[in-house]
Each structure stands twice: as structure tokens, then as C-alpha cells.
Amino acid sequence: MITTKPNNGLKKLTKVDFQEDRFLLRIAEEASKSLAILDYELRKIPNKQIFIDTLYVQEAKQSNNLESYVTTDDEIYRTLARVEETRNAKWVEKYTDSIRRGEKILQDKPMINRDNIVELHSLLEVSASGIRKNSTRIESSYTRIRNNVTGEIIYTPPHGEAVLNDLIDDALEFVYNDDMYFQHPLVKIAMVHYQFEKIHPFKDGNGRIGRIINLLLLVQKKYICLPILYGSEYINKNKDEYYRYLQEVGEDDDFTGFVTFMLISFNKAADKTLRIINEIREKIEVYTSKKELVNFKGQMNMLKAVVDRVFQKVYFTTEDFHNLHYYSSKEQKYIGISINKDSITKYTKMLEERGLITSEIIPNKRGNPKLYKNIELLKILEEENNRD
């Protein structure tokens, strides 16, 4: 239903009368199982940083692409390596900053609040930060959501800072208070995502911060140990369906279509994230095998440390080899390794000869430093992004 007046009558989630049927609960449990398998595999990995950097960036890329800020892997990773800079790639970087901050918040306390959401939104560096303060009496100040093609108004979200604050707090109460609201936790997360997009509390960046909230709630509800889920890709590839379901939830409180879509997205995202992690692990095993050690002409621990660092990013420079460390299974801890400039040159040359990386001279830099590209990692990401 098209609304040209502010939707200040948007029903609070704590007042919604929606209960899952057996069909929806079955889909929720399928998603739970996929997330549990991903979480189990993640917890077994000592050096999770290898996957964190890559997957945070990939999630940020897909989430920004969904908002029509399209950019390529090559553009993003060259920007992150400080070789070049584009606006869209910088927004990807800001998105990853917001995820990292959200992860830190959950390390310090068990749940996020409205102030945390405002802080995370500010890290996106969109046109205006903070909860909207539109006047409820001046129509020209209304925030409108329009059809990108026709310009037609398709929705006018609530207005008034107090109204927006109250709706956000209510959504958080709904998702966190399991003693009062008994829906399946994944169903709750999906409903909160719907509600947040309908509240539309910020002038810009609502979709992006809403998807970050999804990740943080999955961590808070203990489905995954890190906000590492590659969740926006499924939404991006099925965005017409996503927006259709977003509009179809009506006054009858029937969330079935939208919740089903979101549960399937959690399931698909968990499977894809696990595939990427396993593919990267397999490549690392290949390049740190005893066979490779002969070609590497070095110590096994040094080989592991170097290859682990190489797989943290698509593009990297010699500066990325500072503060190397490897995980000692015997001592159950990380052990630091010092590496000098000559050794870095030797090791990167060997890896280039083995076909793992390529290099180029960074232009306009003193001393002709090199930029290295992990072509195996880029190939994994490109193949997964092109996969149905």
C-alpha cells in the first residue's frame, strides 16, 4: 500500500500477533543447522583473522552493491592497499569499520542498544548521521522512499525523533526479551530487520546498517561466533523479491513471506561462507605442505606464517609482513616471528614463482615498492560470486 503520509501508526513489534507455523519453524531449523555447522568450523580455526578480513570486505561489497554503490573486487582491494582510492570502495571500507566496531561492542557487553546503532551508522560516513529529526508538521521535510525508475512515492516512514526512538527501542525489546516474546530467535531477527527498514530512522544508510544489525544479532543469539556471515549476496541477487516481500507485510501482521525469504538467506549465506572458508583452507594447506617446504627453502613455521598473511588480503605490500606469527598446536598459542626485508623479498619471489601471487610496481612511490596480488584468493572469491 502506497503511503504519502508518515507511517507513525507503524505497529510495534511487541504488539504484533504473529506466530510461526510448522512450515516456518522447519525453515528456521534448517537455517539454524547451517549456521551451527559454520560456527563449529569457525571455532576450530586458530587464526580466524585470515577469513575475517576477506569476508568482512565481501559482505560490505554486496551490501553496498545492493544500494547501487557498485564496485569490483579489484577496485576495493587496491583502495584498501592504499594504491588508489574511489568513493564506492571507500564506502566498502567504512562498512567494514562498522562491522568491526559492532564486534567489539559485543565483546564488551551482551547486547546492542539504540546508541550503539547510531554510533555504528556514523562510521558509514553517509550524508547525515543521527536519528532523523524531521518536522512532523512540515510536509517538505518528510523522508520519502521512491521507485528508482518512476520516482513514484512508495512509502513514507514514521517521522519525529521521539517516535523513531520509541520504535527502535521496542524492536530491541522484542528481539532480546525471550521471556515475553516466544518466536524462534531467527524469526525474531528477520522481523526486526523488517521493522528497522520500515522505521527508516536515518536519512541515508538504513539498508546497510540494517544488514549489519542482522550480523550482530546472529552473534548475540550465539548462532555464529563472529559477524562473518556473507549475508547480503543472496539479498542482492534476489532484491526484487526482497523488496516485494518487504512491501507485502500488511495490517494483518502476516510476516510469513518476508521471514521465509530472510531465513533462506541466512541458510544460503551460511553455506556460501563455509564454502569460501574451506576453499581458502584447502589452498593454504597446498602452499604449506611438506612438498612446498622444499621449494620454499625455509622453516615450516615461517612458511605457515607467510602464507597465512598472504591469504588475509587480495592485495598486500611488504608492510603487511610486519608482526608475523604462527599458531603452535603444541603450546596452544601464537608465537611471533621476525622477518627482515631481504627475507620478505625472497619469500614473495618464491610464492610468485609457485603461481600464488603476482606483483607490480606501485607508481609514484619512492623506492619502487611492489604491490602483490593473491590470484588464488581472488579466483576463489570471483568463482563464488558468480555461483548461483
C-alpha positions in Angstrom: 0.0 0.0 0.0 1.4 3.4 -1.0 1.5 5.9 1.9 2.2 9.6 1.3 1.7 10.4 5.0 4.2 9.4 7.6 3.6 5.9 8.9 3.5 7.0 12.5 1.0 4.3 13.1 3.6 1.6 12.4 2.7 -1.2 14.8 5.3 -2.0 17.4 6.8 -5.5 17.2 5.8 -6.1 20.9 2.2 -5.6 19.8 2.3 -7.8 16.7 0.3 -11.0 16.8 2.4 -13.3 14.6 3.3 -16.9 15.4 5.3 -19.3 13.2 3.6 -22.3 11.7 5.3 -25.6 11.3 6.5 -24.8 7.8 8.3 -21.6 9.0 9.7 -23.4 12.0 11.2 -26.1 9.7 12.9 -23.5 7.6 14.2 -21.8 10.7 15.7 -25.0 12.0 17.3 -25.7 8.6 18.9 -22.3 8.8 20.0 -22.9 12.4 21.7 -26.2 11.4 23.6 -24.4 8.6 24.7 -21.7 10.9 25.7 -24.2 13.6 28.0 -26.1 11.1 29.6 -22.8 10.0 30.1 -21.8 13.7 31.6 -25.2 14.5 34.1 -24.9 11.7 35.0 -21.3 12.6 35.7 -22.1 16.2 38.2 -24.8 15.2 40.3 -22.3 13.2 43.1 -20.8 15.4 43.9 -17.9 13.1 40.4 -16.6 12.2 41.9 -13.3 11.0 42.7 -14.9 7.7 39.0 -15.1 7.0 37.7 -12.1 8.9 39.4 -9.5 6.6 38.3 -11.2 3.4 34.7 -12.0 4.4 34.0 -8.6 6.1 35.1 -7.0 2.8 32.9 -9.3 0.7 29.9 -8.7 2.8 30.5 -5.0 2.7 30.8 -5.1 -1.1 27.5 -6.9 -1.6 25.7 -4.7 0.9 26.9 -1.6 -0.8 26.1 -3.0 -4.3 22.5 -3.6 -3.1 22.3 0.2 -2.6 23.6 0.7 -6.1 27.1 1.7 -4.9 28.6 -0.9 -7.3 32.4 -1.7 -7.2 34.7 -4.5 -8.1 36.9 -6.7 -6.0 40.0 -5.2 -7.8 38.9 -1.7 -7.1 38.1 -2.4 -3.4 41.3 -4.2 -2.6 43.5 -1.7 -4.4 41.8 1.0 -2.3 42.4 -1.0 0.9 46.1 -1.4 -0.1 46.2 2.4 -0.4 47.3 2.2 -4.0 44.3 4.1 -5.3 41.0 5.4 -3.9 37.5 5.5 -5.2 34.4 6.7 -3.5 32.5 3.5 -3.6 35.4 1.4 -2.5 35.9 3.8 0.5 32.3 3.2 1.5 33.1 -0.5 1.5 35.9 0.2 3.9 33.6 2.3 6.1 31.1 -0.6 6.2 33.8 -3.0 7.4 34.8 -0.4 10.1 31.2 -0.5 11.3 31.1 -4.3 11.5 34.4 -4.4 13.4 33.1 -1.8 15.9 29.9 -3.9 16.3 32.0 -7.0 17.0 34.0 -5.0 19.7 30.8 -3.8 21.3 29.5 -7.4 21.7 32.8 -8.4 23.2 32.3 -5.8 25.9 28.6 -6.3 26.6 25.9 -8.9 25.8 23.6 -6.8 23.5 23.4 -3.6 21.4 21.2 -0.6 22.2 20.0 2.4 20.2 23.1 4.5 21.0 25.3 1.7 19.6 23.2 1.6 16.4 23.7 5.4 16.0 27.4 5.0 16.6 27.7 2.2 14.0 25.7 4.2 11.5 28.1 7.2 12.0 31.0 5.0 10.9 29.4 4.6 7.5 30.0 8.3 6.9 26.8 8.8 4.9 25.4 12.2 4.1 23.8 12.7 7.5 24.3 10.8 10.8 22.0 10.5 13.8 18.3 9.7 14.1 16.2 11.8 11.8 14.7 15.0 13.3 12.2 15.8 10.5 9.4 18.1 11.5 6.1 16.2 11.8 4.1 19.3 10.6 6.1 20.4 7.5 5.4 18.1 4.6 8.5 19.1 2.7 10.7 17.7 5.5 9.2 14.2 5.1 11.5 11.4 4.2 10.2 9.7 1.1 11.1 6.3 -0.4 10.6 6.4 -4.1 10.7 4.0 -7.0 14.2 4.3 -8.5 12.7 4.2 -12.1 9.5 6.2 -11.9 10.2 8.4 -8.9 6.8 7.4 -7.5 6.4 7.6 -3.7 6.1 4.0 -2.5 6.5 4.6 1.3 6.7 7.4 3.8 8.3 6.2 7.0 7.5 7.5 10.5 8.6 11.0 11.5 9.5 12.6 14.7 12.6 11.7 16.7 10.7 10.6 19.7 8.6 8.2 17.6 11.6 6.8 15.9 13.5 6.2 19.2 10.5 4.5 20.7 10.1 2.2 17.7 13.8 1.2 17.7 13.8 0.5 21.5 10.6 -1.6 21.1 12.2 -3.7 18.3 15.2 -4.3 20.5 13.0 -5.2 23.4 11.2 -7.7 21.2 14.3 -9.4 20.0 16.0 -9.6 23.4 13.2 -10.4 25.8 12.7 -14.1 25.3 10.6 -14.4 28.4 7.9 -12.3 26.9 8.2 -13.0 23.2 8.5 -16.6 22.2 9.1 -16.6 18.5 12.1 -18.6 17.1 15.2 -16.4 17.5 15.9 -16.4 13.7 12.3 -15.4 13.1 12.8 -12.5 15.6 15.9 -11.3 13.8 14.1 -11.4 10.4 11.1 -9.4 11.9 13.5 -6.9 13.5 15.1 -6.4 10.1 11.7 -5.7 8.5 10.8 -3.3 11.3 14.1 -1.4 11.1 13.7 -0.9 7.3 10.1 0.3 7.9 11.2 2.7 10.7 13.9 4.0 8.4 15.4 6.0 11.3 18.3 7.6 9.3 18.3 9.9 6.3 20.7 7.5 4.5 22.4 4.2 5.1 19.3 2.4 6.6 19.7 -0.7 4.4 23.4 -1.1 5.2 23.1 -0.6 8.9 20.1 -2.9 9.0 22.2 -5.7 7.5 25.0 -5.0 10.0 22.4 -5.4 12.8 21.4 -8.8 11.3 25.0 -10.0 11.7 25.4 -8.6 15.3 22.1 -10.2 16.4 23.2 -13.6 15.0 26.3 -13.3 17.1 24.4 -12.1 20.2 22.0 -15.0 19.8 25.0 -17.4 19.6 24.4 -18.6 16.1 27.9 -17.6 14.9 30.9 -16.6 17.0 31.8 -13.7 14.6 29.8 -11.3 12.4 31.4 -13.0 9.5 28.3 -14.2 7.6 28.3 -13.4 3.8 24.6 -12.4 4.2 23.9 -9.7 1.6 24.8 -11.6 -1.5 21.6 -13.6 -1.5 19.5 -10.5 -0.9 21.4 -8.7 -3.7 20.8 -11.5 -6.2 17.1 -11.6 -5.3 16.5 -8.0 -4.5 13.2 -7.7 -6.4 11.8 -10.5 -4.3 13.2 -9.0 -1.1 11.6 -5.6 -1.7 8.3 -7.1 -2.8 8.1 -9.1 0.5 9.1 -6.0 2.4 6.1 -4.2 1.0 3.7 -7.1 1.4 3.6 -7.3 5.2 0.3 -5.6 5.9 -2.1 -4.7 8.7 -2.8 -8.4 9.2 0.7 -8.9 10.7 1.5 -11.8 8.3 5.3 -11.8 8.2 5.4 -15.3 6.6 6.7 -14.2 3.1 9.4 -11.8 4.4 10.5 -14.1 7.2 10.7 -17.1 4.9 12.9 -15.1 2.5 15.2 -13.9 5.3 15.5 -17.4 6.8 16.5 -18.8 3.3 19.1 -16.0 3.0 20.6 -17.0 6.4 20.8 -20.6 5.2 22.3 -19.8 1.8 24.7 -17.3 3.4 26.0 -19.9 5.9 26.6 -22.4 3.2 28.4 -19.9 1.0 30.5 -18.6 3.8 31.5 -22.1 4.8 32.5 -23.0 1.2 34.7 -19.9 1.0 36.4 -20.7 4.3 37.0 -24.3 3.2 38.3 -23.3 -0.2 40.8 -20.9 1.4 41.9 -23.5 4.0 42.5 -26.0 1.2 44.7 -23.6 -0.7 46.6 -22.7 2.4 47.2 -26.4 3.0 48.5 -26.8 -0.5 51.0 -24.0 -0.1 52.2 -25.1 3.3 52.6 -28.8 2.6 55.9 -30.5 3.1 56.3 -30.6 -0.7 56.1 -26.8 -0.8 58.6 -26.5 2.1 61.3 -27.9 -0.2 60.6 -25.3 -2.8 60.3 -22.6 -0.1 63.7 -23.2 1.2 62.8 -22.1 4.7 61.3 -23.2 8.0 57.9 -24.7 8.2 56.7 -22.2 10.8 57.9 -19.3 8.7 56.2 -20.7 5.6 52.9 -21.0 7.6 53.2 -17.5 8.9 53.9 -16.0 5.5 51.2 -17.9 3.6 48.6 -17.1 6.3 49.4 -13.4 6.0 49.3 -13.7 2.1 45.7 -15.1 2.4 44.4 -12.3 4.6 44.1 -9.9 1.7 43.8 -10.0 -2.1 46.4 -7.1 -2.4 49.2 -6.6 0.0 52.6 -4.9 0.3 55.8 -5.7 2.2 54.5 -3.7 5.2 51.8 -6.4 5.7 54.6 -8.9 6.6 55.4 -7.0 9.8 54.5 -8.7 13.1 54.1 -12.2 11.6 53.0 -15.0 13.9 52.1 -18.7 13.7 49.9 -20.9 15.8 51.7 -23.5 17.8 49.5 -26.6 18.4 52.0 -27.9 20.9 52.0 -24.7 23.0 48.4 -23.7 22.2 49.3 -20.1 21.5 50.5 -17.7 18.8 54.3 -17.2 18.5 55.8 -14.2 16.9 58.3 -14.4 14.0 60.7 -11.6 12.9 61.3 -11.3 9.2 63.7 -8.8 7.5 63.4 -7.0 4.2 65.7 -9.4 2.3 63.7 -12.4 3.6 60.4 -10.8 2.5 61.8 -10.3 -1.0 63.0 -13.9 -1.1 59.7 -15.4 0.1 57.5 -13.3 -2.1 59.6 -14.2 -5.1 59.2 -17.9 -4.3 55.5 -17.6 -4.0 55.3 -15.7 -7.2 57.3 -18.4 -8.9 54.9 -21.0 -7.5 51.9 -19.1 -9.1 50.2 -18.0 -5.9 50.8 -14.3 -6.3 51.7 -11.7 -8.9 53.4 -8.3 -8.4 53.5 -4.9 -9.9 55.4 -1.7 -9.1 53.4 0.9 -7.2 53.6 4.1 -9.3 54.8 7.4 -7.9 56.2 5.8 -4.8 59.8 6.3 -3.6 62.0 3.2 -3.9 59.7 1.4 -6.4 57.8 -0.7 -3.8 55.7 -3.6 -5.1 52.1 -4.4 -4.8 51.3 -8.1 -4.6 48.1 -9.8 -5.6 46.9 -13.2 -4.3 45.5 -14.6 -7.6 44.3 -17.8 -5.9 42.2 -15.9 -3.3 40.8 -13.6 -5.9 39.8 -16.6 -8.1 38.0 -18.2 -5.1 36.0 -15.1 -4.5 35.2 -14.5 -8.1 34.0 -18.0 -8.6 31.8 -17.9 -5.6 30.3 -14.5 -6.6 29.4 -16.0 -10.0 27.9 -19.1 -8.5 24.1 -19.3 -8.4 
